[in-house]
C-alpha cells in the first residue's frame, strides 16, 4: 500500500498533523507513506520515522498536475489541509481513496470537492457559526484530523503531537538558564490589542516572577527586537534559530508564553505548560481549535482596544496565568 499525504501550509499546522500522520503509520505499518510539504514547513517531518518520503511542492507548480505525477502509484491520498492546493494535489493522484475536509459554510469548496475527493469530512469550525451558536462545540484541529484519517481506515489513534528534538539540539542551547519562562515574540504581540510598549512592560512583569526570561523571535518580528533589547527586560534574546533548536529552547522552559502562532503547537509537542494570548475577534473559535494540546494551559483573550486600562488588564491576566501554571 502507498499512502500520500498533503499539507503545504504553515509550520504550526503541520505540527498539529503529526498525530494523524502517526495514526496512518500505526494503522498501516507496512504501507509506504509519502508526504507532500512546502519548502517552508517540511522541517517539521524531516526527522519523522512515520514517513518514508518527503516530496517538496514547488510554490510555482500547478497542484493538479503535481498530483498527477503520482497517478497509478497511490492507493490512499489525504489532504490534511482544507486548502484548494492540497485538495487538488490529492485529486490529481486519482487514487482509489481520496479524502479531505472543508468547512460547513465554504459552499463553493463543498460543491467542487467531488472533483478531487471521494471522501469528504465537514468541519464545524466556522467563525460565523461560532458567534451565532455558542452551544456548538468546536473540535481541536488535532481531533478533526484524527477523524479525517479514520475515514480511510486509520483507526489506531495516536493522539500526541510530535517534534523530534535530539541531544545535539539540547546541547546547542545548554548554555541557557535552567527552567526559564520562554516567551515567543510573534507579530501579534505588537498590534490589535497589544503594543510594543505594553509587551516590554509585560516581559518586565514576567521577570518579577523569579525565573529567568528567555525570548525567541522570528525574522518578521525583528523590527521590534532593538527596542526590547534596549529595555533590558529579558535575560536572553534568541533569533535565527533552526526549527529543532527553537523547539529545544521550549523544551527547556518551565512555561511557554506566546500569542496564537506555531509556537503554541511546538510547545505542546515538547510537553510544556503554555499560556496563549488569542485575538479578541473569534476568540471562541480559535481558542478551541488551536489551543495547546495535551499539556496544562491557560488562555487569555486580547483586549478589543489598546487603552492603557485594557492593556494593564491584559498584562495582569497573562502574568497571573503564568504564575498559576508555575505553582500548579
C-alpha positions, 0 to 999 in steps of 0.5 A: 500500500502507498499512502500520500499525504498533503499539507503545504501550509504553515509550520504550526499546522503541520505540527498539529498533523503529526498525530494523524500522520502517526495514526496512518503509520500505526494503522498501516505499518507496512504501507509506504507513506509519502508526504507532500510539504512546502519548502517552508514547513517540511522541517517539521517531518524531516526527522519523522520515522512515520514517513518514508518520503518527503516530496517538496511542492514547488510554490510555482507548480500547478497542484493538479498536475503535481498530483498527477505525477503520482497517478497509478502509484497511490492507493490512499491520498489525504489532504490534511489541509482544507486548502484548494492546493492540497485538495487538488494535489490529492485529486490529481493522484486519482487514487482509489481513496481520496479524502479531505475536509472543508468547512460547513459554510465554504459552499463553493469548496463543498460543491467542487470537492467531488472533483478531487475527493471521494471522501469528504469530512465537514468541519464545524469550525466556522467563525460565523457559526461560532458567534451565532451558536455558542452551544456548538462545540468546536473540535481541536484541529488535532481531533478533526484530523484524527477523524479525517484519517479514520475515514480511510481506515486509520483507526489506531489513534495516536493522539500526541503531537510530535517534534523530534528534538535530539541531544545535539539540539539540547546541547546547542542551547545548554548554555541557557538558564535552567527552567526559564519562562520562554516567551515567543515574540510573534507579530501579534504581540505588537498590534490589535490589542497589544503594543510594543510598549505594553509587551516590554512592560509585560516581559518586565512583569514576567521577570518579577516572577523569579525565573529567568526570561528567555525570548525567541523571535522570528525574522518578521518580528525583528523590527521590534527586537532593538527596542526590547533589547534596549529595555533590558527586560529579558535575560536572553534574546534568541533569533535565527534559530533552526526549527529543532533548536527553537523547539529545544529552547521550549523544551527547556522552559518551565512555561511557554508564553506566546500569542496564537502562532506555531509556537503554541503547537511546538510547545505542546509537542515538547510537553510544556505548560503554555499560556496563549494570548488569542485575538479578541475577534473569534476568540471562541473559535480559535481558542478551541481549535488551536489551543495547546494540546495535551499539556496544562494551559491557560488562555487569555483573550486580547483586549478589543482596544489598546487603552492603557486600562485594557492593556494593564488588564491584559498584562495582569491576566497573562502574568497571573496565568503564568504564575498559576501554571508555575505553582500548579 
